[in-house]
Amino acid sequence: MTTEMGFDIIMTDYSESLPNVAVVGLGKIGLTLAAVFANHRYNVFGADINPDVVASVNQGTSHIQNEPGLDELVWTAHHNNTLSATTATAEAVSQADTIIVIVPVLTDEQNQIDYRMIDRAVEDIAMGIKEDALVIFETTLPPGDTENRFGKMIKEISGLRPGQDFNLAYSPERVYSNQIVHDLQHYPKIVGGINEKSLERAANFYKKALGCELIEVSSLGTAEFAKVAECVYRDVNIALANELSMFAEEKDINMAEVISASNSQPYSNIHSPGIGVGGHCIPIYPYFFINKGLSEGLTPLSRKINDSMPDYAITKIEERIGSLSGKNILILGLSYRGNVKEPTKSTALRLIDQLQKKGANTFVNDPSFSDREISQYGVTPLALNNQYCSEIDGVILQAFHDAYNAIDFSHFTKCQLILDGRNKLNQKEINRLGITYEGIGNEGGLTF
Ligand SMILES: NC(=O)c1ccc[n+]([C@@H]2O[C@H](COP(=O)([O-])OP(=O)(O)OC[C@H]3O[C@@H](n4cnc5c(N)ncnc54)[C@H](O)[C@@H]3O)[C@@H](O)[C@H]2O)c1
């Protein structure tokens, strides 16, 4: 049977006993993995510290928005009794032959690695793990951590030795939010093991549980670094696009047109410039590399360039509309990117901070968040049909949600400037309303 999203649900004879898997961390990625495994002849115990998440999974509903195919997979697995959830991680793990770890590692304000969430999860795993189980880390990790931090931690707590008494593997999760179900089936899965047996067990697990192409690599470190390198590449490439865009603006050249022309050469793949890089991947993982002894070079410089983009955008606004003190500025998009509810390291947070320091009255709109959630950031939520839109002096598009395709700016009667941080809005229409449009690298716009 195939779901609406084209995902194969394997028809299962439920009288046979299915192998047990524990998925630790039921967020955007973990819940999707759990639901996919539970529709591919596995019996899945999901574990999460959030009781609301656990309750919704046990009712057969997904707490993740905008993830095509996920609702159906969760519901089908619930209906077939192959997916259940608990806050008791050790207990779930004690029943599993395979344990998947997908709890985030973040960085703090000083860009130091924050292991608190995953350390706690691994402690719980170590308290439940049984001999000969297979533990696969999928969370993006600093190279070396699977073995040297977490393998060690499990050994110290459980007394079981990695590679001998239990199997240890690493397989980075490289999917993209909004298309996770699709990507799990179509992206090749990189897998590394602490030894041959662990690698073989992990590869066999993914062959059956996902049915995707596998890339088996020679070590845990290779698999870990492949994911970090992929994210560093994207961060550096975006920084390059941003740097080129600032130059293009000075020269009154449209950067979008330059990129499209340049990328017609097969070896050129210039990414899109933008108002900032957010989320819990790209702005974080370069530090897994930088913090291991890289004080200078392209990677830290690219982080600096990308982190400076919100300030650059605010300077552009000041140049156009003068001092921001007392001005009403609306940010569109609290999430770090469109159609995802994820505020971690969002560029919106830096914009809010800077606007408030400059004395602007800061408003935020984001259809994924409730007014109460938005207010927690010390700003005023504003619906796009609210009469107060006519008092807004300037708008910054930070994340392009689908809902923003249809914004009617005609009732933003006082608005002088719309800064399109993602180069997505309709410049002609905005100009027709007598509002100045500014993109990133797009100043002057197309002249023909
Ligand atoms: N979201 C993405 O786009 C994406 C893409 C590729 C890879 N990844 C990887 O997946 C990881 C997880 O991402 P996500 O988007 O699913 O995160 P998320 O924030 O949506 O979910 C994390 C979940 O872990 C739970 N959790 C926290 N501490 C726990 C603990 N001690 N024990 C059990 N559960 C705990 C949280 O309650 C939450 O439900 C990321 O850190 C990254 O390495 C994410």
Ligand as a Chemical Component Dictionary entry (heavy atoms), coordinates in Angstrom:
data_LIG
# 
_chem_comp.id                   LIG 
_chem_comp.type                 NON-POLYMER 
_chem_comp.pdbx_formal_charge   0 
_chem_comp.three_letter_code    LIG 
# 
loop_
_chem_comp_atom.comp_id 
_chem_comp_atom.atom_id 
_chem_comp_atom.alt_atom_id 
_chem_comp_atom.type_symbol 
_chem_comp_atom.charge 
_chem_comp_atom.model_Cartn_x 
_chem_comp_atom.model_Cartn_y 
_chem_comp_atom.model_Cartn_z 
_chem_comp_atom.pdbx_ordinal 
LIG N1  N1  N 0  14.884 19.586 11.852 1  
LIG C1  C1  C 0  15.642 19.419 10.799 2  
LIG O1  O1  O 0  15.402 20.005 9.758  3  
LIG C2  C2  C 0  16.817 18.442 10.835 4  
LIG C3  C3  C 0  17.358 18.070 9.612  5  
LIG C4  C4  C 0  18.389 17.163 9.590  6  
LIG C5  C5  C 0  18.874 16.635 10.782 7  
LIG N2  N2  N 1  18.348 17.005 11.973 8  
LIG C6  C6  C 0  18.911 16.388 13.198 9  
LIG O2  O2  O 0  17.873 15.910 14.001 10 
LIG C7  C7  C 0  18.060 16.363 15.335 11 
LIG C8  C8  C 0  16.705 16.497 15.968 12 
LIG O3  O3  O 0  16.013 17.493 15.257 13 
LIG P1  P1  P 0  14.470 17.733 15.425 14 
LIG O4  O4  O 0  14.105 18.747 14.420 15 
LIG O5  O5  O -1 13.756 16.442 15.450 16 
LIG O6  O6  O 0  14.427 18.394 16.875 17 
LIG P2  P2  P 0  13.148 18.851 17.695 18 
LIG O7  O7  O 0  13.579 19.990 18.515 19 
LIG O8  O8  O 0  11.965 18.956 16.788 20 
LIG O9  O9  O 0  12.884 17.593 18.637 21 
LIG C9  C9  C 0  13.743 17.162 19.650 22 
LIG C10 C10 C 0  12.928 16.272 20.574 23 
LIG O10 O10 O 0  13.818 15.713 21.542 24 
LIG C11 C11 C 0  13.128 15.693 22.787 25 
LIG N3  N3  N 0  14.105 15.573 23.870 26 
LIG C12 C12 C 0  14.893 16.525 24.417 27 
LIG N4  N4  N 0  15.642 16.000 25.404 28 
LIG C13 C13 C 0  15.315 14.684 25.474 29 
LIG C14 C14 C 0  15.752 13.613 26.291 30 
LIG N5  N5  N 0  16.684 13.780 27.217 31 
LIG N6  N6  N 0  15.200 12.406 26.109 32 
LIG C15 C15 C 0  14.228 12.196 25.160 33 
LIG N7  N7  N 0  13.780 13.185 24.348 34 
LIG C16 C16 C 0  14.330 14.408 24.508 35 
LIG C17 C17 C 0  12.356 16.999 22.791 36 
LIG O11 O11 O 0  11.316 16.993 23.756 37 
LIG C18 C18 C 0  11.857 17.055 21.351 38 
LIG O12 O12 O 0  10.596 16.444 21.195 39 
LIG C19 C19 C 0  18.818 17.679 15.180 40 
LIG O13 O13 O 0  19.565 18.000 16.301 41 
LIG C20 C20 C 0  19.706 17.366 14.016 42 
LIG O14 O14 O 0  20.865 16.740 14.468 43 
LIG C21 C21 C 0  17.322 17.895 12.011 44 
# 
loop_
_chem_comp_bond.comp_id 
_chem_comp_bond.atom_id_1 
_chem_comp_bond.atom_id_2 
_chem_comp_bond.value_order 
_chem_comp_bond.pdbx_ordinal 
LIG N1  C1  SING 1  
LIG C1  O1  DOUB 2  
LIG C1  C2  SING 3  
LIG C2  C3  SING 4  
LIG C2  C21 DOUB 5  
LIG C3  C4  DOUB 6  
LIG C4  C5  SING 7  
LIG C5  N2  DOUB 8  
LIG N2  C6  SING 9  
LIG N2  C21 SING 10 
LIG C6  O2  SING 11 
LIG C6  C20 SING 12 
LIG O2  C7  SING 13 
LIG C7  C8  SING 14 
LIG C7  C19 SING 15 
LIG C8  O3  SING 16 
LIG O3  P1  SING 17 
LIG P1  O4  DOUB 18 
LIG P1  O5  SING 19 
LIG P1  O6  SING 20 
LIG O6  P2  SING 21 
LIG P2  O7  DOUB 22 
LIG P2  O8  SING 23 
LIG P2  O9  SING 24 
LIG O9  C9  SING 25 
LIG C9  C10 SING 26 
LIG C10 O10 SING 27 
LIG C10 C18 SING 28 
LIG O10 C11 SING 29 
LIG C11 N3  SING 30 
LIG C11 C17 SING 31 
LIG N3  C12 SING 32 
LIG N3  C16 SING 33 
LIG C12 N4  DOUB 34 
LIG N4  C13 SING 35 
LIG C13 C14 SING 36 
LIG C13 C16 DOUB 37 
LIG C14 N5  SING 38 
LIG C14 N6  DOUB 39 
LIG N6  C15 SING 40 
LIG C15 N7  DOUB 41 
LIG N7  C16 SING 42 
LIG C17 O11 SING 43 
LIG C17 C18 SING 44 
LIG C18 O12 SING 45 
LIG C19 O13 SING 46 
LIG C19 C20 SING 47 
LIG C20 O14 SING 48 
# 
